[in-house]
């Protein structure tokens, strides 16, 4: 265990624990977009910046990656931090002018004007990689990834075609912080990433719930009979 | 696109069916087809036991790989600083007119792919055009037609 201070408050933490985790546990508010409890840190969105004073050496760092150390002083809302955070939000707003959450955060942090030409082709995607990691590490089907690089970099299924491995679970839609990924359901058919999935109707309440393909996949990988899974969660 | 899976497997086995050699495998396959057919990328990923999307990420990350069919010959028009000052942009426009394609595209007959490049390191020859391995220095707009003809008559 190490002793450090956050905004003047003395706190203890595991050595090496991410500052973001420590600060949130102690009740300090730090905004993030790309951090997720289940997937941990990736340091992509840069919104979680804090100022660290390590024996007189001051730096603005990404708190989701910076390890807790003995005797450091952390500031979550100093002038430096606010400046960097505003710049990050201004850049994000230029990239994703239509993303409501980014508009909201920008407003909250006093970003009133954007000095850059807004992108029109990026949708609400900030390239945080959460959907890609979720699909690979939580769902386990790796149907999503990044393609291209630089300004052309984008997220999607392989070859920008309906993926063979996508099970239509919609976890990517849920985990996306900005609401970039579209999923539609109409007449018992779910569409996500251009792939269409026939939805299973619960034999008890007749309600459409999950894609058949997903149920078959769960049945195969978890060894549960499909008939059992056909019954929706409410009727089970 | 019909791909020869035996040939692909031969290349994959040459590199010990090892994921670490994905780039080398892609390079060899691209040499074979002049581009990376997506069926080939799919097959390679399957053989290497990796998700298709990982192969797609690699194939789209490097500029030297193309997922679209490429011409028999590639015309690189240099637009580096020296070539730019010497009229490289006009030379590029003349190739676009002659080949009836935009930069990065391939002619309908599959003979030529037109590319611009940021510097080929032969600034004394500006404006420079490189077709496959052959350099054409101090190119003029009027020469573009002849250069294309050189590569159309004999392959």
Interface residues (C-beta under 8 A of the other chain):
Chain A: X136 X142 X143 X144 X145 X146 X147 X148 X149 X157 X158 X159 X163 X164 X165
Chain B: X38 X41 X42 X51 X52 X53 X54 X55 X56 X57 X60 X61 X67
